[in-house]
Amino acid sequence: MRRFFTGVLLWVALMISMSLDSRAGHIIGGDMTYRCVAPGRYAVSLTLYIDCNCVNCAQFDPVNDFGVYACGGESNLDCNQLNQSSTLQAIPVQVQDRGFIEAPDYECLENPPDLCVRRGIYTFVVDNIPPRDESIYIVWQRCCRNVTINNIFDPDGTGATFFVEITPEAQRVCNSSASFNEFPPTVICADVPFEFDHSATDLDGDSLVYRFCAPLDGAGRDGGPDRPGLPVGTCTGIIPTPGCPPPYDPVVYVPPYSFNNPMLGDPQVRIDAETGLITGTPNILGQFVVGVCVDEYRDGEFLNTTRRDFQFNTADCDVQVFAGIEAEAILDGQQYYLRSCGNNEITFVNQSGQRRFITSYSWEFPGADPEISNDIDPTIVFPDTGQYIGQLVINRGLPCSDSIDIIIDIFPEINADFEFEYDTCIAGDVVFTDLSTTGSGAFQSWEWDFADGNESSEQNPTHEYDIPGLFDVTLTVVDINDCEDEITLPVSYFPVPEEVIVGPDRAEACDPAPINFFNLSRPIDSTYTVIWDFGDGNTGEGIETAHIYEEPGLYTVTVDITSPIGCEASETFEGLVNVLPSPIADFDFNPKVISQFNRQVSFTDQSEGASFWEWDFGGVGNTLLPDPTFVFPDTGIYEVQLIVTHPSGCQDTIVKIIDVEPEVRYFLPNAFSPNEDGLNDDYRGTGTFEYMENFLMTIWNRWGEEVFKSTDPNLGWNGRYNNRGKLAPVGVYVVLVEYEDVRGNKREIKGFATLVL
């Protein structure tokens, strides 16, 4: 967190990775906004726009240095006179977001090539600035602007200043600035009426007033190629570090341009004070710097101004209109070809563009009715079969016009038709018969789509469906004139299988035996009723099913199938599933409590039907004995597994947990004699400490004073206060011992230590 401070600012410029020898002669606009997060805390965002086709220009600075100042107000504090003594903060900010601004998509206008605008966003938080009587200025500056700008003097030497002013009133009410909704289009077309909604949104719902205003100069050429060796971080340098305090000079417009009339135009380009709508018809090609300010008021009280300056590029855009219709083919780029089979009345689908620039349509078809039409999508009647040639002209007699030739072939009628037959109850082939007709006298192709992923090009095919269902079969026929017709008829196909076929996933299994049954018959789907008799008194339903056999035996399975239209099929499968007997694994062990002092365990098999035993003692040993004894190598938790095998070969498994506990044994003595005779001179516990953790011993006298503390179980009390100084008085002392075993269990021992001499 940055601390609020006043006084002289000592600022050390950051080393920036890109070269500063190249001036940023590429800036085409930007704006800075703020949001009051809480009193004295503001989220600030600078959005900067640059020309990414600028040659030998710097791109976005990886780090921009922002200055924060307090000026004006009742104290009339002047930032310049105080030589930056009013600086509150200086903040280096990295660019967080880079992207491109797309060129506008004018429907009937072609944009000039190589337009490229990049956007960079710098966001940061200014905090610990309580409300004050002066305005807070947050500033960033950079040199320079695009050298090709038309309406200001020396654009390549004119910098840019972007700032927000948080007025005393805005600080008092925790106001947030307005934010512009859209960035203006990167190009507008000369001599074409133009409008752009440059409105803004205010989170606080305050009143907004829009106006053209002067963009601000800022920074200079010091440190650039024409002024090498001069400091780049001062107010006249390429990158003031940080941005310099107000006031700021406006850019200087070249007459007759001004901040209030930055583009001229006929009518003049203006901005609506209430809506922010920019309108006009620019008529001069070039690049123009425009400034827009939105003033924010609450209950008639001025709060702040949000500023943006940007560059309008006025270009000579090509108006694009073209004639076109929906056609079968386009020949030689201008001849649109249509084919009609059996229909002399043609409705043309107009696909000319762009419609808002088209004022007239002229259709001409000699020998047809009518021969001339001005409709958008005319309907023309041709007298007979044959070939006809016509024309479509749009905007006839205007500079922006286009035309196409149209060729129409009227051929005799063609009609697709077919019939089919099949056994509706027993699955088999469906026989299709073509009944199509054509006035041309001959067909050249038949294409059948059986609606199940299969096709045929035969005239009279047969087809067997693998699945049941209602299939919309389509026949498409083409005659020698390339005339085409199609027909779709429904085929209801719900027979039962000619042969019932099923398969269990296992023919032999151990009890209890879960068996999955699969119906391999076809055609069949979920609309069919399938009943299974598993041969053990239980039944099931479904194309596929599962059943658990609880007892050993050889089982016969029966399947009954009924189709949605009532057709039936049944099959019995003798001895389909053989279920073998299984053992039941179980064992016991002794002793029940096991520790590092006694790691030998005796295991007793309690399984049923077992003839073979396989023991695994948690990965540290194994045996084939039925009742083994095993010594575990160390403390820990072991998963002991017993696998038993029945004479049938079926197996069962059981796993039990054996816990060899890491036991701690700790005992406190009753008394000690610290008389330095080498016998019982200190007080300490005895026992096994190997698995003891987080040990703490404290000893207290009868007045509740702590006289000894130790975290080492091997360190005893020598009778002196904290084992230093003089001996404690003879008497009884309270002892408290706390520790944890390796399993995390907390233990506590209380005792008494009698000090004697």
N, C-alpha and C positions, 0 to 999 in steps of 0.2 A: 504494500500500500504506500502511495506517495504522500509525504507529509506536507501540510499547508505551511508555506513560509513566505516572508517578505524580506526585503533587503536586496543587496546586490546579488545578481545571479552569476555564478561561475559555471560556465557551460563548456564542456569538452566535446568537440564534434566527434561523432562516430565515424569510423573508417567505412566507407561505402564501397562495395565490391566492384561496381561499374565505374568506368572512367568518367571524370567530370570535365574532360576536355571537349566533350561534345555537348553543346547547349541543347536543351529540350525544345528545339524549334518545331514542336509537334503538338503542343497543347491546343485543343479545340474546344474545351469547355470543362465545366465542373460545378459542383455545388456542395455545400457543407450544411448538415442539419444536426440537431441535438434532441435528445429525449431526457426529460428530468426523471431519473429513476427514484430519487428521494431528495429531500432538501439538501443541497450542497453536493449532489452526486449526479453527473450527467454522462449519458452514453452519446458519443460523438461519431459521426460518419462523414468522411469525405469521399465523394464519388468523382473520379477524374476521367476525362475522355481525351484520347490522343489519336493522331493520324498515324496508322500503322504502316502506311506506305511512304512515310517521310524518309528521305535518303540521308544517311550519316547523322541521324538524330538519336538522342538518348531515348530509351523506352522508360517504363515505370521504374522509379527509384525503388530499390529493394526496401529502403528505410526512409521515411519522411519524418522530419523533425518539426513538431508543432509547438508553438508558443502560446502561453496562457497569461493574459494581462488583466489588470483592473484599472480603469480609466474613467474620468468624467465624474458624474454624480454631484451630490451636494458639496463634496470636498473639492470639486473641480480639479481632480488629480489629472495631470498631464503626463502621459507615458513618455513622450519624447524628452521633455525637460528633465525628467528624473533619471534619464540615461538607463532605462530598463530596471530601475529600482522597484517598479511596480509589478515586476514579473512574479506570477504565482507559481507556475509550473513550466517545465520544459520536457516534452514527451517525445521520444523516438518511437515510431509506429511502423511495423512491417506491413507491406501490401498483403491483404488476405485473400482477395478474390479478383481474378482476371477473366475477362470474357470479351466477346465481340458483339458489336451492335449491328444487327442485320440491316441491309439496305431495304427501304420501303418497297412493298410489292404493289406498284401501280398497275391496275388491271390492263390498261391499253397503252402504257408507256414503257419504253425500254430504258432502264437506267444506264448512265455512262459506265464504262468498264472500270475495274480496279478501285472501286470504292471500298475503304476499309477503315473502320473505327473500332478502337479497343477501349474497354472500360476497366478501370482498376478501382478497388474499394479499400479504404483504410478506416478501420474502426478501433475505438479505444474508449476508456472511461476516465473522466476527470472527476476527482472526488475530494472530500475534505475541504470544500469551499463554502462556508456558511454564508447565508444572505448578507449582502453588504450594500452600502450606498452608491458604489460605483458599478458600472457595467463590467461584465466579464467578457473578454475577447479571446476567442480560441482561433489561432491563425496558422495558415500554411501558405508559403510563397514559392514560386519557381519561375525561372526564365527558360524558354521564351515561347512565343506563339508561332503559329504556322506562317512561314515567310510569304505564302501566296495570298494572304488575306488582303482584300481590296479596300475596306472602308476605314482603316486606321493607319496612322503614320508609323513607319518603322516597326512592323509586326515582329520581325526577327529579333529586334532588340527590346520588345515590350514584354514584360513578364506578366504573371497572373497572381492575384491575391484572392484566396478563398478564406472566409472567416464566418463565424457566428458571433453575434453580440447578444449576451444574456443580460437584459436590462435589469435594474433593481426591482422593478415591478414583476418581471418574469421570474426572478429569483424568489421573490416573496411568495408567489402563488404556485411555485414549482411547475412552471409552464414548459411545454415542449414545443419545438418549432414545427411549422408546417413542412410537409415533404411533397415534392412534385411527383405526380402520378406516372408520367411517361417522359422519355427523352425525345426531343424533336427528331424528325426523320433526317437521315444523313444526307439526303439530296432532295431538292424540290425542283420542279420543272419550270423553266422560264415560259412566260406568256400563257400559263395555265392557272386558273383560279385555285387558290390554296387556302386550306384552313387546318389548324392543328390545335387540339385541346391541351393547353399548357396549364391546366388547373392543378391544384395541390389539395392534399388532405391534411386536416389538422386533428390530432388525436383528442384535443380538448374541446372540439366543437366551436372554436372561436371564429369571429368574422374575418374574412380574407378579402383584401383589395389588391388587384394586380396592376402593374405598370411596367413599361420599358424603363430601364435604368442603365447607368453607365457601368460597364465592366471595369474592374480595377487593375491598375498596373501593379507590378511588384517584382522584386529581385532585379538583377542586372547582368551585365556581361563579364564582370570580374571573375577571373579564373578560367575564362573561355579561350578558344584558340587565338582570338584577336586581342586578348588582354591577359597573356600568360603571366604567371608569377604573382598575381593579385589574389587576395583571400576569396574563397568561394562561399564562405559561410556568413559574411556580413550582409547588410541590407542591400548592398549594390553587387553582391556576388550572385552566382548562378543559383545556389541553393542556400538562402538564409537559414542559419542553424542556431536557434529555431526561427520560425516566422517572426517578422519584426512587428513592433507595436503600432497601433494606429496613430495619426490618420493616414489614409491611403489615397493616392492620386488616381483619378479616372484615366482610362486610355484616351488618346487624342484622336478624334474622328477627322477624316479628310472631308472637307465640304464638297457637296451639299449634304453629306451624311451626318447624322448626329445620333446621340443615344436614343432620342425619341423617334427618329426616322432612320433606322439603321440600314434599310434595304431599298428605300424609295418604293417604286412599283406603281402600277396604274390599274386599279386603285392602290393607294399606298398600303404597305403592310402595317397593320395596327394590332393592338391587343385590347380585348374587352376588360374593363376594370372589374366587372362583377363576376365574369365566368372564366377569365383567363384564356379565352379563345383567340388565337392569332389568325387573322385573315388578310387577304390581299392577293394581288397578282404580280409577282416579281417579274421584271422585264429586263434585268441586267444580269449577264452571266458573271459568275465569280464566287468568292467566298467572303462571308460577312459575319463579323462578330456582333452578337446580339446579347443584351443583358435583360433579364426579367427579374423583378422584385415582387414579392408578395408580402404585404404588410398585414400584421395580425393585431386585431383589436378584441377586447373583452369589455362589454358594457361601456363602449365608447373610449376605453382607456387603451392607449397604444402599448403593445407588449414587445414586439420585435419585428424584424424583417428577415425573410429568407431570400437569399440571392442565388441566382444561377447565371453564368454566361456560357454561351455556346456558339458554334459556328454553323451558319446556314450555307450549304453549297447549292448554288443555283446553276443548273446545267440545261443544255439543250437536249431534251429527251425526245426520242423518236416515237411518234404516235403509231401504234400497231393496230391495224384492222385487217381482217382476212376473211375471205369467203370460203365456206365449206359446208358439206352436207354429210349425213350418215350414208355411207355407201359400202358396197361389197369390196371395191378396190379403187385405188387411185393410179391412173396410168399417166406416165410422163410428167407427174407432178401437178398437172392441172386438169386432167380429164377424170371425172368421177364416174365410176361404172356401177350401175344397178341392174339387177336381174329380177323379173317378176314372172312367176309361173302360174298361169291360169287366172291372173287378176289384172285387168286393164286399168283399174283405178289406183293410182299411186299417190300417197300422201308423203311429201318430202319432209324430212327432219332436218331443219336448218341448224347447223353448228358453226355459223359465222361468229366472229368476235372482233373486237369486244363490243357487246351490244350497246353500251352507253355512248359509243362513238358512231354508231350506225344510224343513219336517218332514213334510208330507203332501201328496198329490195325490189329487184326487177327480174322476173322469171320469164323465159321465152322458150316455147316448145312448138315449132311449126307443125301443123297438121293435127294438134291435140286440142282438147277442149278443157279450159280455155287455152289459147295460144300464148297469152300474156297474163301474168298475175303479179300483184304487188304485196301479196300476203307473206307473212313470215314463214309459215309452214303450209304451202298451198297443196290442194288436192287436184290432180290432173287426170283426165280420162283420155286414154289412147284408143283409137278406133279399132285396132285389130292386133294380132300377133305381128312381130317384126321388130326392127331396130329403129330407134328415134334418137335424135341429137338435139340438145337444148343448151341453155346457158343461164347462169345466175350472176347478176351484177349488183354489188352493194355500193351505196353512195355514188350512184351514177352522176357524172358531171362534176364531182368534187375532187379536190387534190388527194384526199384520203379515201381511196376507193380500191376495190379488188373485184376480180371476176373468175369464174371457173366454167369449164365445159362439162356437160352432163350427157352420158351415153346410157340409154335404157334399152334392154332387150326384153320384149314381151313374148314368153313361150307358152305352149299349151299347158293345161292343168295336169297336176300329178296328185294322186291320193294314196296314202299308205293305209294298209289294212291287213289283218291276219286273224286266224283262229287257232285253237289248241285243244288237245284232248289228253286224258291220263286217268289211271285208276285212282280214285279219290281215297281209297282205304288202305291199299298196300303200296308201299314205296316202290317207285319205278320211274321210267322215263316219261317226260312230258313231250308230246309231239306237236311242233309248231308248223303251220301251213300259211304261206304268203298268199294274200288276196289283193295285193296292190295293183293299181291301174295308172297309166300315163297316156296323154295325148300324143307324145312323141313316138310311141310304138315300141320302145325298148328301154330296159333298165341297164345300168352299168354296175350297181352295187346294192347290197343289203347289209345292214349292220344291226345285229340284235344285242340288246343289253338286258340280261336276265335278272338284273337287280340284286344279284348276290355276289358281284365281283367277277362274273364270267360273261364272256361275249362270244359271238359267232358271226361269220360273214357268209354263211351258207344261205341259200334261198329258203330251204325248208329244213331247219335243224331239229335235233332232239336234244333234250337236256335233262339231267337228273340232279335234283337239289339235295345237298348234304344236310340242310337244315329246313325245318318247316317255317311257314310264315305266309303273309300276304305280300306277293311280289308284283310291283308295277313294272311289267315287261314293256320295253320300248323297241319298236322297229323303225329304223331310218332307211329310206330308199332314195336313190339318186338315179335319174334317167340320163339319156345321152346328151341332153341339153344342160347338164349339171343342175337341173332343178331338183329340189330336195323337199321331202315331206316326212313327217314322223307321226306315229300313233303310239299311245300307251294304254295297255289294258291290264287289269288286275288278274293275277293267277293265285287262287286260294289253294295252298298246298299244305295239308295237315294229315298225311297218312301215318299209319304205324309202321315200324321197321319190318322189313321182310324177314329179318332174322334178329332175334334178341341176343345181344352179346353183353356180358358183364365181366368184371374182373376185380377181385379183392387185391389190396396192396400187398397182402401176405396170405399164402395158402396154408401156412403152418405157423403157429405162434404159441407162446407160453401164457397160461392163465395168470391173472386176468388179461384177456387178449383184446386190445382195441384194434378193430379192423375197419379200414376205409373201403367202401364199395363204390366202384365206378361203372356207370352205364355207358358202354361203348357202342350202343346201337345208334343208327341214324335212319331217318331224320327224327330228332326229338329235341325239345327245349322246355323251358319252365312252364309253358302253357299246358303241357301234358301231365296227367296224373300217373305217378309211378309208385306202386306199393311193393315193399320188400317184406318177405317172411324169412327171418334169420334162422329158423329151424330150432330155436330154443324156447319157443313160446312168445317171442318178442317180434314186433314189426316196426317198420320205418317207412318214411315217405321221401320223395325227391329224386331227381336224376342221379345225384350223388348223395351218399349217406354214410354214417358211421355207427358202429355197434361194438359194445364191450361184452365179450363172452366171459362169464364168471367161472364156469366149470369146464374141466377137460372133456373132450369128446370130438366126434366127427359129425359135422353139421351140414345139412342139405338146405340150400337157399332157393327160394322161388321169387320171381319178379313178374308183376302184372303191369301192363302199360295201356292207358286209355288216352286217345287223342282228343283235342277239343271238339271234334265233330262226332265223337262216339265210337270210333274204330278201336278194336282191342287186339292185344297180343300178349302171350304169356309164355314163360319158360321156367323149368325147374332144373337146378344144377345139383346133382347128387354128390355128397361128400365134398363140397366145395372148400370147406374150412376145417382144418384139423387143429384142435386146441390141446396142448400138452400140459401135464401137471407141473407146478412150480413149487420150490421150497419157500419157507418163510425164514428170513434171516433175523437173528437176535443174539445178543450176548450180554453178559454182566462182567463186572470187574471189581477187584479189591486190591488195596484199600480205597475208600472213597475220597479221603483227603490225602493228597500227595504233595510233597515239597522236595526241595533240594536235599533234605536230610534223609529222605526215603523215596527213591525214584523207581523202585521195582514194583511192577503191577502184575497181578495174576488175572487172566482173562478166562471166562467160562462160556463155552458155546451153549446157547439156548435155542438154536434154530430147529425148525421142523422140516423133515424130508430131505435133509442134506446128506450128501455122500462125498462131498469134496469141499475144502475150506481154503480160502485165500485171505490172509491178514496183511494189512498195510498199516504200520504204526506211524502215520503222519509223515511219511517220506524218510524216516530215519531207520527203518527196518521192516522186515516182512517174514512170514512163515506160512507153512501149509499145515501146521499142527492144529487139531481141533480146539485144544485148551492150552494155549501157550502162556508163558511168563516172559515179560519183557522189561528191561531196565532202560528208561529214557535217558538220553545223554545229558540233558540240561533242563533247566526250567523253561516253561513256555506252554502254549496251548496247542495240542495236537489233535488232528482229526483222524481217529482210528476207524478204518474201514474194514468190514468183513463181507466178502463175497462168497456165497454158498451155492453149490451146484446140485441139482436134483439128478437122479439116475437118467431122467428123460433128456438131460442136457440143459434144462431151463435153470436160470439163475435168479438170485435175489441179493440185494445189497442193503446194508445198514451202516450208518456212520454215527459215531458217538464222540463227544468231546472229552478229552483227558486234559485236565489242567494241572501241570506240575508247577505249584505255586512258589514264587520266590519269597521265602519266609524271612522276616526280620525278627531277631530275638534280642531284646534290649532290657537290661536290668539296672536299677539304681541302687547304690549302697545306702546304708542308714547314717553312717558317720565317717569322719575322717579327721586326721590329726596333723595339721600343717606345721610340725615342729622341726622339719628338716632332718629327721633321723633316718630318712630313706625308706620309711615304711608308712604307707597310706598317707602320703604328704599332700595329695590333691584329690578332689572329688570329681569322679567321672563315671559314666555308665559303662557296663560291660555287656558283651554279647556278640551278635553277628551283624555287622553294619553294611555288608556288601550290597544289599538291595535297598538301602536307605537313601532318600533324596530330600532336599529342602529341610535339612535338620536345623533345629533351633532349640538351644537350652538357655533358660533364664533362671536366675536365683535371686530371691528377694528376702530382705530382712523383715523383722516383725513390724516395722513402721511403713512397709510398702515401698521401700526403696530398692531399686534394682542394683545389685552389687556385682553381678556377673552375667555376661551374655556370650554365647559361642555358637557358630554355625558349623563347627568341626566336631563330630562325635568323639574324636580322639584327643581333644583338648579339654583338660579338666580345670577346676577352680582351685587355686593355690591358697585360698583363704583371705586374700587381699582384695581390696576394691578394684574390680576390673583387672585383677592379677597384677596390680601395681600398688605402691605405697605401703602403708602399715597394715598389719593383720586386723581382720574384722573381730569383733568381740566374740567370746565363746557363747554358744547358744544354738538354737534351732532355726534353720532357714528353710523357706518354701522353695521347692524346685518344680519347674514346669518344662516338660520336653515335648516338642511338636516335630513331626516329620511325616513324609509321604512314602509309601512303598512304590515300587516301579509300576504298579497298576493305577497309581494316582489316588489310592485310598489314604485319607488323612488319619493320622494316629496321634493320640495325646496321652502322656504319662505324667502324673502328679506324684510328688513325694516330698520327703523332708530330709535335710542334710544337717546332722548335728556336728558342729565344729567343737572339737576338744583338743586340749594340748597335753 
